[in-house]
C-alpha cells in the first residue's frame, strides 16, 4: 500500500481519522489498512412515496398533476421504532456500507425550482441514524426508465410536461408500460405484470426520447427551447441543482460528511436513448443491455404509434434459453398521441401550472422528431434513418475530440460525447458542497468507464471509485436458478463469435463464469486509474418458481425454503470473493417488502428481508395462523421483534431474512496489506483468507483513533453461532439462558498474547439493551488457524495481528482459516443440491464444460 497521504488530494486539507482514501485500487483507512465496504441499497422502496407503491392507480395522475406527493418516511420510518431494528439487523449481518437511493422527484416534485426541504431535512435525520450504527453511505440519484410516470422511477412529473408529453397516453401507444395501468387503464391487473417487463421501456419511445433530450438535446433537438434554454440544459440544470440542494443540506448538518456520507453516484443506470442508433427502421440485432420481452417496436414504428397510428410489431418471449421472437402483435392507439395538446399552454407558450415559456418553434401536439425532419408525418416514412448515428456538423470539440474534417462524420460515442460532460457538470456542483466527495463512476450498464481528467473542479482529484452494476440476468428474468447460464458480459463485449459459445453448464462452471465477469468489471476501473471497484447493485429475485418459497405452489410444501435463492445469491457474491475481493452493495433491503407485491415497485422482489417471512410465534395445532406485522399493530409488532433482539441475536438476525447464509458471509473488513484471495464454502462454513503484505503496508497508527489496529474479519453469527443460541434440539440450551461465560482469551500462533481493545463501530442505541454483536462473549463457535501472528475474538469480529516486512524484505503471504467447531448449522436452506447434469458428470466438467 503506498504511504497514506496526510492531506486530501482533492482539497489539500489535513485528513481526519474517519477519512477514507481511494488509492492502490482500494478503499483505504487513514492508518493505511485496505477496507472492504459491503452492504445493501437502502432502499428499493425509496422509488415511490410511502402511500403510492407502483401498483396503485388511485390518485396516481391527479396527485402528480397538482404537484406530487412527498417521500417522507423513505427509506425508514423514524417515528415508530422500526428504523433502529432495521439498521441493527443490517449491522448484525456484517454490512458496513449503504447505497442510499434518492429520486429527483423526491426533491423537486412541486415544480421547477421548488424544493422539498422538509424531505431533505428528514433525509438528514435518517442519515444521522445510519451514522449511529457505523455505516458509511454514498448517495444514489436513482432513476429507472426516467420516471414513476413512465413506468419507472426518478424524475418529477413536470419534466414530462416540459418535454411536451401527455403521459396519460403512454399505455395506449405502448410508449411505456406503467405498472398501475397494466395491462390497460380500463381493466387493470397489476399483479399480472411479467417479470422485468418494466425494463423493456428502455426500448420504447418515451425513454428513448427523454434520455436523448436530456443528454443530447442541443445536438439532436435544437428546436426544443424552453425558458430560453435548450431542453438538454433545462433538464440537466434542474436535475443537478436538485441534487446539489440535497448535498447542501447534508453539508449544513455539520456531522455527516466523511463521518457517514463519503460520496455520490451521478445517476443510476444512465441510458443513451437514440444516441448512436444505426438505422431507425430496425432494432439492433447485436445483444445489448435492453431486454426484449413482449412487444418490440422499431423506432420508426414507435414514432407512428406516438402519433396515434396503429402498427404491427414483433413480439418476443424470454424463456429458459433467452429471448426468442414469437410472431407479431397489433398495437392500435386508436388515435391517442403521447404529444401534449397545444391547449395545455397559452398562446404565448406559458404553462399555467409550471410557469415555463416554450419557444414558438417547438410545436406541441407533434412528434419532436418529425419537427426535426427525422420522419414525415404524411407518409410516415423515416427520412433520416441514421439521424442519431453521427454528431451534427459543425460540432463543438468535446474534451479533446476535434471536430471532423470536411466531408467526414464522427460516429456518436455516447459515453464520451454525452455522459462524461454531464458527469463533469454534476461532479463540479456536488464538490461545491462536498469537496472531499468520492465520485462513484457509473456509465450505462455494462459499459466501461471513459478516461476522465484527474485534476480540476470537474476531475477525479484522487477521489473516485468505479461503481458498475452486475446481475445474473438469466436468473433475474426467468425467476429460476438454472443448471446452465451464459457469460452475458462476454456476449455484450463481443467476446464470442456465436452466443452458444458463452453457455456455461453446471453450477461450478456458472460460479467460475460469474467470478470472471466481475473480474472484468474490476479491470475496467483501471481506465480511470488505480481506484477501487464497488458493484453498486447485485442480487437475486426471491419470488422464484411462481413464488414457491412463499407457499404459493405445491400445497405450501416449500414455504420458507429459500435454498434455490441461496444458491443463486451465493454464486453471485462468491464472484466478488476469490482474487477479486470486490466491494458491493446488494439490491436491496425494503422495510415494507411483502410476498404479494415484493418490493412495492413493478413486481420486483429482491429484498433480503420481508415482513411476511417473520414468524412471531410457532402456530399450535389448535391455532394454525402465525402472527405477522399485519395481524399485530405497529407498536406491538416492533416490540415483539425488539424482544427477540434482546433475547437471542441468532433469532433476530435470521427471522424475516431470506437466503441469509448467502449474503451474511465472512469477509475481511480491514486488512493490513491486501486481501489476495477470499474463499468461503457455504455448505461446510470453511473460510480461508490470504493476505499479501509488503513493506509499504506498515501502518500509520497515528492516523486513526484506535489502539493496536489489526486486520479484522467479520464472522457471521448466522453461520458460526454458539450452540447456546440455537434451538434447543441443536444445543440443549435455551436461547434466553443467562450468559455466565467468561470472555475468551486471545488465541496466538504460536503463543498466547494480550487481547487489544477495539473501536469498531457497535450498535450504540441504548434502548436496544443488547450489545452482543461486538461485546457479548461466546456468540461464535469457531476454530481459527493462522499461518503466523496472533488473533482474538470480539463478538462477530476476529482480529489478527502479524508482522509487516521491513524495507527491502520480500513480500509475504499469510493465511487465516475459520471453521465452526460443531459443523455447519442445518437449516431448510442448507440443502445445496447439484443438478442432474452435475450428478451425472461431476468429474467430466468441473470447470471447463461450457458448450452444450
C-alpha positions, -999 to 999 in steps of 0.1 A, spaced: 0 0 0 15 34 -9 20 57 20 -13 71 30 -12 109 25 -18 131 54 -36 157 33 -65 152 9 -56 150 -28 -88 169 -36 -86 199 -12 -51 198 4 -68 198 38 -54 175 66 -72 141 67 -91 131 97 -93 97 115 -126 89 96 -112 98 62 -114 71 35 -88 72 7 -92 58 -28 -57 46 -38 -39 15 -49 -72 1 -64 -88 0 -29 -106 20 -3 -81 26 25 -85 40 60 -63 67 74 -39 42 90 -33 25 57 -55 -6 60 -74 -19 30 -111 -16 35 -138 -38 20 -170 -19 20 -200 -42 16 -237 -37 23 -271 -30 7 -291 -5 -12 -314 12 14 -339 11 -2 -357 -1 -33 -388 13 -16 -374 48 -20 -386 48 -56 -422 57 -46 -440 77 -19 -450 57 12 -487 56 2 -482 51 -36 -464 19 -45 -463 13 -82 -493 -9 -84 -518 17 -71 -536 37 -98 -559 56 -75 -549 93 -74 -517 85 -94 -522 111 -121 -543 135 -101 -517 140 -73 -489 143 -99 -507 170 -119 -511 190 -87 -475 190 -75 -470 154 -65 -465 137 -31 -437 139 -6 -414 110 1 -411 115 39 -409 80 55 -384 68 29 -363 47 33 -370 43 70 -398 53 95 -381 73 122 -412 76 144 -423 40 150 -391 25 163 -386 3 133 -355 23 119 -334 11 148 -345 -25 143 -337 -25 105 -303 -8 109 -294 -31 138 -302 -61 116 -281 -48 88 -252 -42 111 -257 -76 126 -254 -92 91 -220 -76 89 -227 -48 65 -207 -15 68 -218 3 36 -251 17 23 -260 29 -11 -288 54 -5 -312 59 -34 -328 94 -36 -350 103 -66 -352 137 -83 -389 136 -78 -385 134 -40 -365 166 -41 -384 188 -67 -419 173 -72 -438 206 -67 -424 223 -97 -393 236 -114 -370 251 -87 -395 243 -59 -376 221 -35 -390 198 -8 -367 210 21 -389 191 46 -380 158 29 -343 168 27 -343 175 64 -359 141 70 -332 125 49 -306 142 71 -322 126 102 -322 92 85 -285 96 76 -277 105 112 -294 73 123 -273 54 98 -242 71 113 -252 59 148 -249 24 135 -215 29 120 -224 29 83 -206 46 55 -231 59 29 -229 70 -7 -259 88 -23 -275 73 -54 -296 97 -75 -319 70 -87 -339 66 -118 -353 37 -139 -367 45 -174 -369 81 -164 -398 85 -140 -426 69 -120 -449 84 -146 -433 64 -174 -433 31 -156 -401 35 -136 -387 60 -111 -367 92 -108 -378 124 -125 -407 145 -113 -440 146 -133 -434 182 -146 -404 170 -166 -427 151 -189 -449 181 -195 -417 202 -201 -408 178 -229 -442 182 -245 -455 147 -234 -491 137 -224 -483 108 -201 -519 96 -198 -515 82 -234 -482 63 -228 -500 30 -221 -523 31 -252 -494 39 -275 -471 15 -257 -445 43 -255 -441 29 -219 -456 2 -198 -469 15 -165 -475 -9 -136 -506 6 -122 -522 7 -157 -512 -28 -167 -525 -43 -190 -549 -14 -197 -561 16 -177 -597 5 -180 -590 -31 -170 -561 -31 -146 -545 -63 -132 -511 -51 -119 -503 -84 -102 -500 -99 -137 -471 -77 -147 -445 -100 -162 -411 -102 -145 -387 -74 -156 -410 -62 -184 -407 -27 -169 -371 -26 -183 -384 -30 -219 -394 6 -215 -358 14 -224 -367 1 -259 -398 22 -262 -404 57 -275 -408 76 -242 -374 66 -226 -356 67 -259 -368 103 -265 -364 117 -230 -329 104 -225 -319 118 -259 -333 152 -249 -316 151 -215 -282 141 -227 -280 153 -263 -308 178 -269 -285 205 -281 -273 183 -310 -304 164 -319 -334 186 -309 -321 222 -313 -357 235 -317 -367 223 -282 -362 256 -263 -379 263 -230 -373 294 -209 -347 304 -234 -326 272 -230 -323 240 -249 -342 212 -232 -309 195 -225 -297 224 -205 -331 230 -189 -334 194 -176 -297 189 -166 -295 222 -147 -327 214 -127 -315 178 -120 -280 188 -110 -292 217 -88 -318 195 -70 -291 171 -61 -269 200 -52 -295 213 -28 -296 179 -11 -258 180 -8 -260 215 7 -284 201 33 -260 173 42 -231 197 44 -251 221 66 -259 192 90 -223 196 101 -217 160 113 -223 138 82 -197 143 55 -168 118 57 -180 105 91 -210 90 73 -216 102 37 -185 96 17 -196 103 -19 -221 104 -47 -232 85 -78 -242 108 -107 -272 89 -120 -284 53 -116 -280 33 -148 -280 62 -173 -294 54 -207 -283 66 -242 -317 69 -257 -314 71 -295 -278 82 -294 -257 63 -319 -287 43 -333 -277 29 -367 -310 26 -385 -343 38 -371 -362 13 -392 -348 -16 -373 -339 -27 -338 -303 -38 -332 -295 -75 -339 -265 -74 -316 -272 -83 -280 -273 -53 -258 -285 -44 -223 -321 -36 -233 -344 -66 -227 -366 -80 -254 -398 -93 -239 -433 -86 -252 -439 -61 -279 -408 -47 -295 -415 -18 -320 -387 -3 -340 -381 34 -335 -399 41 -368 -429 22 -356 -427 39 -322 -428 73 -339 -460 64 -357 -476 49 -326 -467 80 -307 -488 99 -332 -518 75 -328 -511 53 -359 -517 15 -354 -487 -7 -361 -479 -44 -364 -448 -51 -343 -426 -80 -333 -434 -99 -302 -407 -116 -281 -407 -142 -254 -379 -147 -228 -376 -183 -218 -351 -207 -203 -328 -202 -233 -331 -164 -235 -351 -142 -259 -369 -156 -290 -392 -140 -315 -428 -151 -311 -447 -137 -341 -462 -102 -342 -490 -83 -325 -510 -52 -335 -508 -21 -313 -537 3 -320 -536 36 -300 -570 45 -316 -557 80 -323 -542 86 -289 -510 106 -291 -482 110 -265 -476 146 -276 -494 171 -254 -522 191 -269 -513 228 -277 -542 239 -254 -522 229 -223 -502 262 -227 -515 296 -235 -510 314 -269 -476 327 -257 -464 292 -248 -467 297 -210 -478 268 -189 -504 278 -163 -493 254 -136 -455 250 -141 -447 285 -154 -422 280 -182 -424 296 -216 -420 274 -246 -403 287 -278 -427 292 -307 -406 269 -329 -413 240 -306 -449 229 -316 -470 210 -291 -491 181 -304 -465 169 -329 -436 145 -325 -404 164 -318 -385 141 -342 -409 149 -371 -403 186 -363 -366 179 -368 -370 162 -401 -363 127 -389 -395 113 -404 -425 126 -424 -459 128 -408 -479 125 -440 -461 94 -455 -450 81 -421 -416 73 -437 -383 78 -419 -363 104 -439 -330 102 -420 -326 66 -406 -291 74 -393 -300 108 -378 -287 98 -343 -257 79 -357 -234 108 -363 -225 140 -345 -240 170 -362 -216 192 -383 -201 215 -374 -198 202 -338 -180 218 -309 -150 197 -299 -157 177 -267 -129 171 -242 -101 170 -267 -121 153 -295 -116 175 -326 -144 183 -350 -144 161 -381 -126 172 -412 -146 184 -442 -167 156 -456 -162 133 -426 -187 123 -400 -180 113 -364 -199 84 -351 -216 91 -318 -198 76 -287 -225 82 -260 -202 78 -230 -175 101 -244 -197 127 -261 -227 130 -237 -224 110 -205 -190 123 -195 -198 161 -200 -229 156 -178 -209 138 -151 -184 166 -151 -211 192 -145 -226 170 -118 -193 164 -101 -185 201 -101 -218 210 -83 -216 182 -58 -180 191 -49 -190 227 -44 -210 213 -14 -189 183 -5 -153 190 -16 -140 156 -4 -167 136 -20 -157 103 -36 -173 103 -70 -188 69 -78 -185 65 -116 -214 47 -132 -218 49 -170 -245 29 -188 -250 -8 -178 -220 -30 -188 -202 0 -205 -166 5 -194 -159 40 -180 -142 66 -201 -110 84 -193 -116 114 -171 -92 142 -163 -75 138 -129 -73 174 -119 -97 204 -120 -131 212 -105 -146 185 -127 -118 160 -124 -113 129 -103 -88 145 -79 -78 113 -63 -114 107 -50 -131 82 -72 -145 46 -75 -160 27 -104 -195 16 -95 -208 -6 -122 -238 -30 -117 -240 -67 -122 -269 -92 -121 -272 -128 -132 -296 -118 -159 -309 -153 -167 -320 -159 -131 -333 -124 -128 -356 -126 -158 -367 -162 -157 -371 -162 -119 -354 -196 -118 -320 -209 -108 -309 -229 -138 -284 -257 -143 -269 -236 -171 -262 -200 -176 -243 -177 -200 -214 -152 -200 -237 -122 -206 -209 -96 -202 -188 -115 -227 -216 -116 -252 -222 -79 -249 -185 -71 -251 -181 -92 -283 -160 -120 -267 -177 -148 -287 -184 -153 -323 -217 -170 -315 -238 -169 -283 -237 -206 -279 -200 -203 -270 -210 -183 -240 -231 -211 -224 -219 -224 -191 -232 -258 -179 -232 -269 -143 -230 -249 -111 -192 -249 -108 -189 -236 -143 -215 -209 -136 -198 -198 -105 -164 -196 -123 -180 -175 -151 -197 -151 -127 -164 -145 -109 -146 -139 -142 -173 -114 -153 -169 -95 -121 -132 -96 -126 -136 -79 -160 -157 -51 -143 -129 -47 -118 -103 -44 -146 -125 -17 -163 -117 5 -133 -81 9 -145 -92 31 -173 -99 57 -146 -67 50 -127 -57 30 -96 -91 33 -80 -114 9 -61 -143 -10 -76 -177 -14 -60 -206 -32 -76 -234 -8 -69 -261 -34 -75 -260 -72 -73 -287 -95 -61 -312 -122 -69 -351 -124 -70 -368 -142 -42 -401 -149 -59 -386 -177 -80 -407 -205 -95 -441 -189 -91 -434 -179 -55 -427 -214 -44 -408 -202 -13 -439 -183 -2 -460 -215 -1 -480 -204 -32 -473 -238 -50 -473 -275 -41 -498 -270 -13 -474 -249 6 -448 -276 8 -418 -253 2 -429 -223 23 -398 -208 38 -374 -229 17 -350 -204 1 -324 -230 -10 -326 -221 -46 -323 -184 -39 -294 -192 -16 -276 -210 -44 -281 -182 -68 -271 -154 -45 -241 -173 -32 -229 -178 -68 -231 -140 -74 -215 -129 -42 -189 -157 -44 -179 -139 -77 -170 -109 -56 -147 -130 -34 -117 -151 -47 -89 -130 -61 -114 -102 -70 -120 -91 -34 -146 -65 -46 -167 -41 -26 -205 -43 -32 -239 -31 -22 -267 -57 -27 -300 -47 -42 -319 -44 -19 -334 -41 16 -370 -30 17 -386 -25 52 -421 -29 36 -414 -59 14 -443 -84 11 -449 -117 -6 -478 -103 -27 -462 -71 -40 -425 -78 -35 -406 -45 -31 -436 -24 -40 -423 -15 -74 -430 -32 -107 -433 -66 -91 -396 -67 -83 -388 -89 -53 -352 -87 -44 -353 -76 -8 -331 -96 16 -358 -94 42 -396 -94 42 -421 -87 69 -441 -117 55 -412 -140 65 -413 -131 101 -427 -158 124 -438 -142 156 -446 -175 172 -450 -210 161 -486 -220 154 -501 -247 175 -524 -275 164 -554 -255 177 -542 -223 161 -526 -227 127 -522 -190 119 -489 -174 129 -489 -137 137 -474 -112 114 -468 -75 110 -503 -72 95 -521 -90 123 -503 -71 151 -504 -33 155 -472 -15 146 -461 -8 181 -468 -44 192 -450 -58 162 -418 -38 167 -419 -45 204 -421 -82 196 -391 -80 172 -372 -59 198 -377 -86 224 -361 -112 201 -332 -88 196 -327 -87 233 -332 -124 240 -313 -141 212 -293 -125 184 -294 -156 162 -332 -155 161 -332 -117 155 -307 -120 126 -325 -149 108 -361 -140 114 -376 -125 82 -343 -129 63 -343 -148 30 -312 -168 20 -294 -152 48 -264 -176 47 -257 -164 12 -253 -127 20 -243 -128 56 -209 -143 49 -174 -140 64 -151 -114 48 -122 -91 58 -134 -56 66 -100 -41 73 -67 -56 61 -31 -48 69 -18 -53 33 -42 -65 6 -67 -95 6 -53 -116 -23 -78 -144 -20 -111 -149 -2 -126 -184 -2 -158 -194 16 -178 -226 12 -213 -220 23 -220 -258 28 -191 -265 52 -187 -230 66 -150 -233 56 -134 -198 53 -99 -190 42 -83 -156 38 -49 -150 21 -33 -116 26 -4 -101 7 18 -79 30 45 -56 17 70 -33 34 49 -3 23 20 -17 42 34 -5 76 5 13 93 4 49 104 -12 43 137 -14 80 144 -39 83 115 -68 68 134 -82 68 169 -77 31 176 -51 13 197 -32 -16 182 -50 -17 149 -53 -51 133 -67 -70 103 -104 -75 111 -126 -103 97 -164 -103 101 -175 -138 112 -213 -141 108 -233 -155 137 -258 -170 112 -230 -194 101 -209 -198 133 -234 -193 162 -225 -208 195 -248 -238 203 -264 -220 232 -280 -196 207 -296 -223 186 -329 -240 190 -329 -265 219 -328 -296 197 -294 -285 184 -278 -270 216 -297 -283 246 -297 -247 258 -323 -220 258 -316 -191 236 -326 -168 266 -304 -186 291 -285 -161 311 -249 -157 299 -224 -165 326 -195 -175 304 -162 -156 307 -145 -137 279 -123 -158 257 -86 -152 259 -68 -141 228 -55 -170 207 -20 -168 194 3 -186 169 25 -199 184 20 -184 219 -8 -165 237 -9 -128 238 -30 -100 253 -64 -90 237 -64 -54 225 -93 -31 227 -114 -23 196 -131 8 184 -150 -9 156 -184 8 154 -210 -10 175 -248 -8 180 -250 23 201 -287 28 206 -290 22 244 -327 13 241 -318 -19 224 -303 -32 257 -281 -57 239 -245 -53 226 -239 -88 216 -226 -82 180 -192 -69 193 -192 -73 231 -212 -104 242 -188 -133 248 -191 -167 231 -216 -158 204 -194 -178 180 -184 -214 179 -152 -213 158 -118 -228 153 -93 -203 139 -60 -213 123 -34 -188 112 -1 -192 95 15 -166 117 7 -140 143 -19 -138 170 -57 -134 170 -87 -127 192 -124 -128 190 -146 -98 197 -183 -106 192 -186 -113 154 -151 -100 147 -118 -118 146 -88 -96 149 -55 -107 135 -20 -92 141 11 -102 121 45 -87 111 49 -64 82 81 -69 62 109 -43 68 121 -21 39 140 -42 15 125 -75 26 104 -97 2 66 -96 2 48 -121 24 16 -141 22 -2 -151 53 -34 -172 57 -62 -174 82 -88 -202 82 -121 -204 102 -144 -234 107 -174 -240 130 -164 -265 157 -196 -284 156 -200 -282 118 -224 -262 96 -257 -252 112 -285 -271 94 -315 -251 82 -341 -256 55 -319 -235 31 -289 -257 37 -296 -284 12 -273 -274 -17 -283 -299 -43 -264 -304 -75 -284 -305 -108 -290 -338 -125 -263 -328 -150 -237 -323 -123 -246 -356 -106 -243 -373 -140 -208 -359 -148 -192 -344 -117 -157 -350 -129 -162 -346 -166 -169 -309 -164 -159 -294 -131 -150 -261 -147 -144 -264 -184 -177 -277 -197 -190 -246 -213 -208 -255 -246 -237 -278 -249 
